[in-house]
């Protein structure tokens, strides 16, 4: 439903016991039975999942015949850091398709990782399509289109057969109609669904039978978490910390994660703040039944005062694992 989301506080920025700032947003926690165990804010309003939708897009490409597995499939669902392994992997996908970097249709950019980007700039390297964080997905899209005999020049057009096939799977896995189609930052079509639908899609991917496109995507991303993100990225660390967890982040404060039994969480931070995304997602996973001890490192960066910790981002009480109320 396209309307103004009714977001509510999901985290407080606390300095020495005083709330200094409030992050609004929405959170949904699904149980293994698919029912909503917790909702905070507005989980049914249409929003843009951004890169959190990439696992679904990867499933769609596999269903359309994309012959990737392992680290290259993980890269096809990645928001990568622009490390050399990511660039090399994207080249490998393009080579398998008989294509080159010049065939990519995403926007040129510098590497996403700050350290990699700084090194890139020091070397005098310019923005490139290969370095842009969605290049693996775009290479996979080209490969899928070529295998099906579809045109390449317009493969990012929402009316293109590739994008129509992806849209069909988005609706299939989310269980709802796409509310709006726009253009993502990388240039690919971006489909608007609800936070509830995003969580449902993640759960369907992690609970799918072995060997299915959904299971192949989940296996690839979990086994090659750094290929789907990068060295030191929180989403990779989260998958390592929680056995069997599939997790994917997205720009503007989006996070989705699901366990093999179907428990799933999805988070949208209204102001897009990254500092709230991780601690809120970790708290939601604890509410879903994940051992809080396994999530301790995801409590968020400390707020400093005079060089010493004086506070930080604290999820709202409704996300406390001991609390069982539902807020809307």
Beta strands, then each sheet from edge to edge (+ up, - down):
strand 1: 8-15
strand 2: 18-30
strand 3: 36-40
strand 4: 46-48
strand 5: 180-183
strand 6: 189-194
strand 7: 246-250
strand 8: 254-258
strand 9: 264-269
strand 10: 302-305
strand 11: 308-315
sheet 1: 3+ 2- 1+ 11- 10+
sheet 2: 3+ 2- 9+ 8- 7+
sheet 3: 4+ 6- 5+
end
